[in-house]
Each structure stands twice: as C-alpha cells, then as structure tokens.
C-alpha cells in the first residue's frame, strides 16, 4: 500500500526539484514575447540560469487578479523570479537579448545558491 502511495504521489510531484523558477507572463499576440522566444527561447533551458531557475509560462489573463503579485502584472512579457512560490524579483518587458541576460543575472546574483554557481 505504501509503495502504491509513493508511486502515485510521484506521478503528481513537480517535474523540477528547483525551488527557484522563472515565470514568464505572456499574452497571445505579444510581439516582444515572440522576440524573446526567437532570441532566447530555445537556449534558455541549456544555460546556467535556466538550470538554476527553470522557465514556466503563464498567460497574463490567469494572473491579473492574483494578489501574490504586487504590483499587479501589466506588461508582457514580464519575468518573475519565484522562490518557493514567492516573488523575489521582476523584469518587465524585453528590451533585447543583452539587456535580458544582464538583468536576469543581476536578479539571480541576489540568491546565495546562485552565487555559488558563479565560482
């Protein structure tokens, strides 16, 4: 019985063991979201940033009234770094690939475990 419970629980457990994640808030027709996908989408998961903070996407309409995000999310794309489900940093918009990596790195460097990966 216990083995069955463990197996069934394992099926519904999150696929990532990382407590840190990058939430990308998108919207259908968002040109800047598409540009991010073209510039970074295919490589993000392969980078040290992507391994440390796996990407999850959500439509803005699913989080408009979500009180966890203060201030409210207004722009797409918005990138939110979550630690155990709590917002710790935010990047609004996507100016370019160079700026994105710089802003993401600055935000992640505040995390002690990420700093360890920099050594």
N, C-alpha and C positions, 0 to 999 in steps of 0.2 A: 504494500500500500504506500509506504513512504517513498519507494523508488518511483512509483507512478506519479506521485505528487511532485517530486523533484523534476521528473521529465516534463510534466505538463507545465509546471512553473517556468522551466527553462524555455519552453516554446514562446511564452509571453514576456520574457525578460527583454530589456532593451538590447539591441544588437551591439551597441557600443558600451564599453566599460568606463569610458571617459566621463568624468563629472563636469567637464568643461565642453561647451559646444558653441558653434557659431550658428545663430538663427538668421536666415536671410528672409526678410519680409519682401514679398514680391506682389505683382499685380499683372493681370493679363494686359498685354499691350504696352508694358513698360519698356521703353527703348533702352534705358540705362541698365535694366536688368538683363536684357538681351546682350548688351555690350559686355557686361560682366561675364555672362555665360561664354561669349566668344573669346574674351581675353583670358579668363581665369578658370572658368567652369570645369574644363577637362583636366586641369593640372592641380587644382586645389587639394584634393584628397591625397595627392602624392607628396605634398610639401610638408615640412616640419610643422607649420601652422595647422595644416589640415589634419595631420595625425594627432596633434595636441587638442584641437578644437574641431571635431567633425562637423560638417555642414548639414543643416536641416533647413528645409524651405517651408514657408507657410504663406498663404495668401493674406494680404492685408485685411480683407474683409472678415477674416476669422479672429483677428486680434484687435479690431478697432475699439471694442468696449472692454478689453482685458485690463483690469486695474493693476495687474502686475507691472505693466509698462507705463511708467510715469517719467517724463511727459508722454502723452499719447503718441503713437506712431502716426506720422502724417505723410512721409515721403517713401517712395520706393525707388531703388532698393534701400532698405535700412538693414544694417547688420548689427545684431545684438549678441554680445558675448554673454553666455549664461554659465553660471557656476552653480551646480546643483539646482537648476531651475530658476535661479535669481539673477536678474540683470546686473552685470558689473561694468559693462562698457557698451558704447553705441557708436556706430559710424553711420551717418545719414548721407545717402547719396553715393554716387560712384563717379568721381571726377576723372580718374584714369587708373591704369594698372599700377603705375609707380606710386601714386598717392595712396592707393588702397593698401598695398603691401606695407608702406611706411606707417600708415595709421593703424593697421591691424597689429603690426609688430609693437608699436608703442603701447597699445592697449594690452597686448598679451604679456609684455615685459613686466607689468604690474603683478602678474601671477608668479608666486615663488617657484612653483614647479616648472613653469615655462622658462624661467631664468636658468634653471639647472640644465635645460637642453641647449642653452646658448654656449656652454663651456666646451 
